[in-house]
Amino acid sequence: MKWAKFMVSIYIETSVVSVLTARLSSNVLSLSRQMLTRQWWADYRSNYDLFVSQFVYDEVARGDVDAARQRAEILDELTTLEITPEVFDIATELISSGILPEQARLDALHISISSVYGVEYLLTWNCKHIANAHTLPRLYRKLEALGLRVPFVCTIEEMLGHDNSFE
């Protein structure tokens, strides 16, 4: 009997695209993230169904015109999720409940749209408001209370299973 291969779904948040396309950094941590992101993008992204939203398109369009064009080209091969009123309602709930601050509205929208569509992973390098160990338990509880599928929020480092230990 043959088993069908089902793809795992991942919502790609803006920080991943930004790190992927940025000029190599002289900062060791930033450079490590860039190299891990490039490795994952080159070797593993084809193993997943990748999604973005218009929110990501809007964010990558900011800044230097050439850099924005390069970031947008990355998005062209990904599936774009439609923004619904429910996405805005959930984001507002995440902010009004105090889980995320008002200035993190776009982050709340990324979380919201990935939850509305039942995406399995939300991939990000945004550890201030999204992949934040202090925020995630409350975020997960709130989304579950709203009856939503909770995406597993993680960084590319976690997707690759790197432990940063020195060998």
C-alpha positions in Angstrom: 0.0 0.0 0.0 1.3 3.4 -0.9 0.9 6.3 1.5 0.1 9.8 0.2 2.6 12.4 1.1 0.9 15.3 2.8 2.8 18.6 3.0 3.1 20.5 6.2 1.9 24.1 6.0 4.0 27.0 7.1 3.2 30.7 7.2 6.3 32.7 6.4 6.4 35.9 8.5 8.2 39.0 7.1 11.3 38.7 9.2 12.2 35.4 7.5 12.1 37.0 4.1 14.1 40.0 5.3 16.8 37.8 6.9 16.9 35.7 3.8 17.5 38.6 1.4 19.6 40.9 3.5 23.3 41.5 2.8 25.5 39.4 5.0 26.0 40.9 8.4 29.2 41.4 10.4 27.2 40.7 13.6 27.7 37.0 14.5 24.1 36.4 15.7 22.6 38.1 12.6 25.0 36.2 10.3 24.1 32.9 11.9 20.4 33.6 11.3 21.1 34.6 7.7 23.1 31.4 7.1 20.5 29.2 8.7 17.7 30.9 6.8 19.6 30.5 3.5 20.2 26.8 4.3 16.6 26.1 5.1 15.3 28.0 2.1 17.7 26.2 -0.3 17.4 22.7 1.2 14.1 22.3 3.0 11.4 24.8 1.8 10.3 22.5 -1.0 9.2 20.0 1.7 6.4 22.3 2.9 3.4 24.3 1.6 4.4 27.9 2.2 2.0 30.7 2.8 2.1 34.5 3.2 -0.4 37.3 3.4 -0.8 40.8 2.0 0.6 41.9 5.3 3.9 40.4 4.4 3.8 41.9 0.9 3.1 45.3 2.5 6.0 45.0 5.0 8.6 43.8 2.4 7.7 46.7 0.1 9.1 49.2 2.7 12.6 50.6 2.5 15.2 50.5 -0.3 13.5 49.9 -3.7 16.0 47.3 -4.9 15.9 45.4 -1.6 12.1 45.6 -1.6 12.0 44.2 -5.1 14.3 41.3 -4.1 12.1 40.5 -1.1 8.9 40.6 -3.2 10.4 38.2 -5.7 10.8 35.6 -3.0 7.1 36.0 -2.2 5.9 35.4 -5.8 6.4 31.7 -5.5 4.4 31.4 -2.3 0.6 31.1 -1.8 -1.1 34.2 -0.5 -3.9 33.8 2.1 -6.9 36.0 1.7 -7.5 38.5 4.5 -10.9 38.1 6.1 -12.7 40.3 8.7 -12.1 37.5 11.2 -8.4 38.0 10.9 -8.8 41.6 12.0 -11.2 40.6 14.8 -8.7 38.1 16.3 -5.8 40.4 16.0 -7.8 43.0 17.9 -8.6 40.5 20.6 -4.9 39.6 21.0 -4.1 43.3 21.6 -7.2 44.2 23.7 -6.5 41.2 26.0 -3.0 42.5 26.6 -1.1 39.6 25.1 0.5 41.9 22.4 0.9 45.6 22.6 -0.8 48.0 20.1 2.5 48.6 18.4 2.7 44.9 17.5 -0.6 45.0 15.5 1.1 43.6 12.4 2.5 40.8 14.5 -1.0 40.1 15.8 -2.2 40.0 12.2 0.4 37.5 11.2 -0.6 35.3 14.1 -4.2 35.8 13.4 -4.2 34.9 9.7 -2.1 31.8 10.3 -4.6 30.7 13.0 -7.7 31.4 10.9 -6.4 29.3 8.1 -5.2 26.5 10.4 -1.6 26.7 9.2 0.6 24.3 11.2 3.7 26.5 11.7 4.3 30.2 11.9 8.0 30.7 10.9 9.6 33.9 12.2 12.7 35.5 13.4 10.6 38.0 15.4 11.4 37.0 19.0 10.2 40.3 20.5 6.5 39.7 20.0 5.9 36.5 18.1 8.4 33.7 19.0 8.6 34.9 22.6 8.6 32.4 25.5 6.8 34.8 27.8 4.1 35.6 25.2 3.5 32.2 23.6 1.7 30.4 26.5 -0.9 33.2 26.8 -1.2 33.4 23.0 -1.8 29.7 22.7 -4.4 29.7 25.4 -6.2 32.6 23.9 -6.3 31.1 20.4 -7.5 27.8 21.8 -10.2 29.6 23.8 -11.3 31.2 20.5 -11.6 27.8 19.0 -8.8 28.3 16.5 -6.1 25.9 15.4 -2.9 27.2 17.1 0.1 27.3 14.8 3.4 26.1 16.3 5.5 29.3 16.4 9.2 28.8 15.8 12.4 30.1 14.3 14.2 28.5 11.4 16.8 27.4 13.9 14.1 25.3 15.6 12.9 24.0 12.3 16.4 22.8 11.5 16.9 21.4 15.0 20.1 23.2 15.6 21.2 23.5 19.2 24.1 26.0 18.8 26.4 23.8 20.8 30.1 23.9 20.1 31.4 20.5 18.9 
